[in-house]
Amino acid sequence: MAASETGRAPLLEIADLSVNYGGIHALEELSLVVHAGEVVTLIGANGAGKSTTLRSISRLLPVRRGRIVYGGQEIGRLRPDEVVRRGIAQVPEGRRMLARQSVLDNLLLGAYTRSDSGEIQADVEQQFQRFPVLAQRRRQLAGTLSGGEQQMLAIARALMSRPRLLLLDEPSLGLAPLVVRAIFGTIRELHAAGVTILLVEQNAHAALQIADRGYVLEAGRLAMSGPAASLLSDDRVRRAYLG
């Protein structure tokens, strides 16, 4: 596996990844790395391949060609549940709650790969401390929550698996500006706590403000990459994605 310029091996390395989706070449020879403790963001227009990248890592889409290496091991042929057991959790676009189950039941679902019941209960309480509104609604059906509350629950549910790598797919989608600020505040807190995050986000400006590094995708291919601050100040990025 390739090491970075700092000499550290990446936590996640994607090499020459190509994926077909619905008969379309959704990704073509994409390569990227994510190091432990980083927030790395993928930006680009709709259909650029950002969500496809996350779904490929989670093994929800088959890989046509290329390698996905996590923690030094190839995971490109694993089942989705095996990927979760290895320490990767995804917060999907659109939240995807169990609408007729309670907030608490949805949280417990996030720990389905675990058997340490005592620590699971401690982690539930930790998520309730992180998101107090969920504690107030612990017995409420998830389908009756607001969009922002559902996004908080989706993040908390993913964290219940104690992931080493958290994949966030469009966490601000469809949310009011005040709620978006709260969600990005949570991402900052997770970053400060050492959680490694690969973030897909249409709000490129907000994403680059909290990320360490970024990758720009265009039509399934890597167009640019670099430190987030450099991409924020790049004229091409500003014209295309920052308004």
C-alpha positions in Angstrom: 0.0 0.0 0.0 1.2 3.5 -0.8 2.1 5.7 2.2 1.5 9.4 2.3 4.1 12.1 2.1 4.2 11.9 6.0 5.1 8.2 5.8 1.8 7.1 7.3 -0.2 4.4 5.6 -3.8 5.5 4.9 -6.7 4.1 6.9 -8.5 3.9 3.5 -7.0 3.7 0.1 -9.0 3.5 -3.2 -7.0 2.7 -6.2 -8.2 2.9 -9.8 -11.8 2.2 -8.8 -14.3 1.8 -11.6 -18.0 1.1 -11.0 -21.0 0.7 -13.3 -24.4 1.9 -12.0 -27.5 1.2 -13.9 -25.6 0.6 -17.1 -23.6 3.9 -16.7 -19.9 4.2 -16.0 -20.4 5.9 -12.6 -16.8 5.9 -11.6 -13.7 5.6 -13.8 -10.3 4.9 -12.3 -10.8 6.9 -9.1 -8.0 6.9 -6.6 -8.0 8.6 -3.2 -6.7 8.1 0.4 -8.1 8.9 3.8 -5.8 9.0 6.9 -6.9 8.3 10.4 -8.3 11.3 12.1 -9.0 13.3 8.9 -12.1 14.7 7.5 -11.9 14.3 3.8 -14.7 15.6 1.5 -15.8 14.7 -2.0 -17.4 17.5 -3.9 -18.9 17.8 -7.4 -22.1 18.2 -9.3 -25.0 15.8 -9.1 -24.1 12.6 -10.9 -20.4 13.1 -10.4 -20.0 9.8 -8.6 -19.7 11.0 -5.0 -22.4 8.8 -3.5 -21.4 5.9 -5.7 -18.0 6.1 -4.1 -19.4 5.8 -0.6 -21.8 3.0 -1.6 -18.8 1.1 -3.2 -16.8 1.4 0.0 -19.8 0.1 2.0 -20.1 -2.8 -0.6 -23.6 -1.8 -1.6 -22.5 -1.6 -5.2 -20.3 -4.1 -7.0 -16.8 -3.0 -8.2 -16.0 -3.5 -11.8 -12.3 -2.8 -11.4 -9.8 -1.5 -8.8 -9.1 -1.9 -5.2 -10.6 -0.7 -1.9 -8.1 -1.2 0.9 -9.0 -0.5 4.5 -6.7 -0.9 7.5 -4.2 -2.6 5.2 -6.7 -5.2 3.9 -8.6 -5.5 0.6 -12.4 -5.2 1.3 -13.7 -5.0 -2.2 -15.3 -8.4 -2.1 -16.8 -8.4 1.4 -20.5 -8.3 2.3 -21.9 -5.1 3.6 -22.3 -6.5 7.1 -18.6 -7.6 7.1 -17.6 -4.1 6.2 -19.5 -2.8 9.2 -17.8 -5.3 11.4 -14.4 -4.1 10.1 -15.2 -0.6 11.4 -16.9 1.3 8.6 -20.4 2.9 9.0 -22.4 4.9 6.6 -25.0 7.6 7.1 -27.0 7.2 3.9 -28.5 10.1 1.9 -32.1 10.5 3.0 -31.5 9.1 6.5 -33.5 5.9 5.9 -35.0 5.5 9.3 -37.1 2.6 10.5 -40.1 4.9 10.5 -42.4 2.7 12.6 -39.7 1.9 15.2 -38.8 4.1 18.1 -35.7 6.4 18.3 -34.2 3.9 20.8 -34.9 0.9 18.6 -33.2 2.7 15.6 -30.2 3.4 17.8 -30.0 -0.3 18.9 -30.1 -1.3 15.3 -26.9 0.5 14.8 -25.2 -1.9 17.2 -26.4 -5.0 15.6 -22.9 -6.3 14.9 -22.0 -6.0 18.6 -22.6 -8.3 21.5 -21.3 -6.3 24.5 -24.7 -5.3 25.8 -23.5 -3.3 28.8 -21.3 -1.1 26.6 -24.1 -0.8 24.1 -26.3 0.8 26.7 -23.5 3.1 27.7 -23.1 4.1 24.0 -26.9 4.8 23.8 -26.6 7.2 26.7 -23.5 8.8 25.1 -25.6 9.5 21.9 -28.4 10.9 24.0 -25.8 13.3 25.6 -24.5 14.2 22.1 -28.1 14.8 20.8 -30.3 15.8 23.8 -33.4 16.1 21.6 -33.2 12.4 20.8 -33.1 11.6 24.5 -36.4 13.6 24.9 -37.9 11.6 22.0 -36.4 8.1 22.8 -39.8 6.4 22.8 -41.2 8.4 19.8 -41.5 6.8 16.4 -38.6 7.8 14.1 -41.0 8.6 11.3 -42.6 11.4 13.3 -39.3 13.2 13.9 -38.4 16.4 11.9 -35.8 16.1 9.1 -33.1 17.5 11.3 -33.9 15.2 14.1 -33.9 12.2 11.7 -30.4 13.3 10.5 -29.2 13.4 14.1 -30.6 9.9 14.6 -28.9 8.6 11.5 -25.5 9.9 12.6 -26.1 8.5 16.2 -27.2 5.2 14.8 -24.0 4.9 12.7 -21.8 5.8 15.7 -23.4 3.0 17.7 -21.2 0.5 15.7 -18.1 2.3 17.0 -16.7 2.9 13.5 -13.1 3.8 12.7 -14.4 5.4 9.5 -17.7 7.3 9.2 -19.1 7.8 5.7 -21.5 10.8 5.6 -23.7 11.1 2.5 -25.3 14.5 2.0 -26.0 15.3 5.7 -27.4 18.7 5.0 -29.8 17.7 2.3 -33.2 19.3 2.6 -32.5 20.8 6.0 -33.1 24.4 7.2 -30.0 26.6 7.6 -30.1 26.6 11.4 -30.3 22.8 11.4 -27.5 22.6 8.9 -25.2 24.6 11.2 -26.0 22.2 14.0 -25.2 19.2 11.9 -21.9 20.7 10.8 -21.2 21.6 14.4 -21.6 17.9 15.2 -19.2 16.9 12.4 -16.6 19.3 13.9 -17.1 17.8 17.3 -16.6 14.3 15.9 -13.5 15.5 14.1 -12.1 16.9 17.3 -12.8 13.6 19.0 -10.6 11.8 16.4 -13.3 10.2 14.3 -12.2 9.7 10.7 -14.8 11.0 8.2 -15.3 10.8 4.5 -18.0 13.4 3.7 -20.1 13.8 0.6 -21.8 17.2 0.5 -23.5 19.4 -2.0 -22.7 22.4 0.1 -19.1 22.5 -1.1 -18.3 25.7 0.8 -19.4 24.3 4.2 -17.7 21.0 3.5 -14.4 22.5 2.6 -14.5 24.7 5.7 -14.5 21.8 8.0 -12.4 19.3 6.0 -8.7 18.7 6.0 -8.5 17.7 2.4 -10.9 17.5 -0.6 -11.4 15.7 -3.9 -13.3 17.1 -6.8 -15.2 14.6 -9.0 -16.4 15.3 -12.5 -18.4 12.7 -14.4 -17.0 9.9 -12.3 -13.4 10.9 -12.6 -11.0 12.8 -10.3 -10.6 16.3 -11.5 -8.7 18.0 -8.6 -7.5 17.3 -5.1 -5.7 19.0 -2.3 -5.9 20.7 1.1 -9.3 22.0 1.7 -8.0 25.6 2.2 -6.3 25.4 -1.2 -9.5 24.2 -2.9 -11.5 26.9 -1.3 -9.3 29.6 -2.8 -8.9 27.9 -6.2 -10.6 30.0 -8.9 -11.9 26.9 -10.8 -13.5 25.5 -7.7 -15.0 28.8 -6.8 -16.5 29.3 -10.2 -17.9 25.8 -10.5 -19.0 24.9 -6.9 -18.9 27.9 -4.6 -21.0 30.4 -6.4 
